[in-house]
């Protein structure tokens, strides 16, 4: 394994559990790829422009597009925050702000 993936709190699992089996399988595939491939193709994993160190894990199933927000902690540790189904070309700003809040909470809790 090249990267370790963890999930912060319950946000991702609420999203994941609500998805059909085909979407869950694709999410599992992409997360496995991120964990085990040295150079993950940008079509699956990309820095989120205009954010403070957030990345989006990009998943496409048929014509549906999904995004998982994450960030790095301690080098090769990927912390997955939450997911959403994209309904427009641009990622909603409120979802990015939520991910940034969760990232901040993660590091605050880690300090304790």
C-alpha positions as CSV (number, residue, x, y, z in Angstrom):
1,X,0.0,0.0,0.0
2,X,1.4,3.4,-1.0
3,X,-1.2,5.6,0.8
4,X,-3.4,4.9,3.8
5,X,-7.0,6.0,3.6
6,X,-9.1,6.9,6.6
7,X,-12.5,8.4,7.0
8,X,-13.2,11.4,9.2
9,X,-16.4,10.9,11.3
10,X,-19.5,9.7,9.6
11,X,-20.0,12.1,6.7
12,X,-18.6,9.9,4.0
13,X,-20.5,6.8,5.2
14,X,-23.9,8.6,5.1
15,X,-23.1,9.5,1.5
16,X,-21.7,6.0,0.6
17,X,-24.6,4.0,2.2
18,X,-27.2,6.1,0.3
19,X,-25.6,5.1,-3.1
20,X,-26.6,2.2,-5.3
21,X,-24.3,-0.8,-5.4
22,X,-22.8,0.2,-8.8
23,X,-21.7,3.6,-7.4
24,X,-20.4,1.9,-4.2
25,X,-18.3,-0.5,-6.3
26,X,-16.8,2.3,-8.4
27,X,-16.0,4.3,-5.2
28,X,-14.3,1.2,-3.8
29,X,-12.4,0.8,-7.0
30,X,-11.1,4.4,-7.0
31,X,-10.2,4.4,-3.3
32,X,-8.2,1.2,-3.9
33,X,-6.5,2.8,-6.9
34,X,-5.5,5.8,-4.7
35,X,-4.2,3.6,-2.0
36,X,-2.1,1.4,-4.3
37,X,-1.0,3.3,-7.4
38,X,2.1,5.6,-7.2
39,X,0.8,8.1,-9.7
40,X,-3.0,8.4,-9.6
41,X,-4.4,9.7,-12.9
42,X,-5.9,13.2,-12.5
43,X,-9.2,12.0,-13.8
44,X,-9.5,10.2,-10.4
45,X,-7.7,12.5,-8.0
46,X,-7.1,16.3,-8.3
47,X,-6.2,19.2,-6.1
48,X,-9.3,21.4,-5.6
49,X,-8.4,24.9,-7.0
50,X,-9.0,27.7,-4.6
51,X,-8.9,25.6,-1.5
52,X,-6.5,25.1,1.3
53,X,-5.1,21.7,0.5
54,X,-8.3,19.9,-0.4
55,X,-8.4,17.3,-3.0
56,X,-11.3,15.8,-4.8
57,X,-11.6,12.1,-5.6
58,X,-13.5,12.0,-8.9
59,X,-15.9,9.2,-9.7
60,X,-18.0,8.7,-12.8
61,X,-20.7,6.1,-13.2
62,X,-22.5,6.3,-16.5
63,X,-23.5,9.9,-16.8
64,X,-23.5,10.5,-13.1
65,X,-20.5,12.3,-11.5
66,X,-19.6,12.0,-7.8
67,X,-16.9,13.8,-5.7
68,X,-15.3,12.9,-2.4
69,X,-13.4,15.6,-0.6
70,X,-10.2,14.7,1.1
71,X,-6.8,16.0,2.2
72,X,-3.4,14.7,3.2
73,X,-2.2,14.3,6.8
74,X,1.3,13.1,7.7
75,X,2.6,12.5,4.2
76,X,0.8,9.5,2.8
77,X,-2.3,9.5,5.0
78,X,-5.4,10.5,3.0
79,X,-8.4,11.7,5.1
80,X,-11.7,11.4,3.3
81,X,-14.3,13.9,4.5
82,X,-17.6,13.7,2.6
83,X,-19.1,13.0,-0.8
84,X,-21.6,14.5,-3.1
85,X,-23.2,13.9,-6.5
86,X,-22.4,16.8,-8.9
87,X,-25.4,18.2,-10.6
88,X,-23.6,21.1,-12.3
89,X,-20.3,21.8,-13.9
90,X,-18.9,23.7,-10.9
91,X,-18.5,22.2,-7.5
92,X,-20.9,24.0,-5.1
93,X,-19.0,26.5,-2.9
94,X,-20.9,25.5,0.2
95,X,-19.7,21.9,-0.2
96,X,-16.1,23.2,-0.4
97,X,-16.6,25.3,2.7
98,X,-18.0,22.4,4.6
99,X,-15.0,20.3,3.6
100,X,-12.6,23.0,4.8
101,X,-14.5,23.2,8.1
102,X,-14.3,19.4,8.6
103,X,-10.5,19.5,7.8
104,X,-10.1,22.2,10.4
105,X,-12.0,20.2,13.0
106,X,-9.9,17.1,12.2
107,X,-6.7,19.0,13.0
108,X,-8.2,20.7,16.1
109,X,-9.2,17.3,17.4
110,X,-5.8,15.8,16.6
111,X,-4.1,18.5,18.8
112,X,-6.0,17.3,21.9
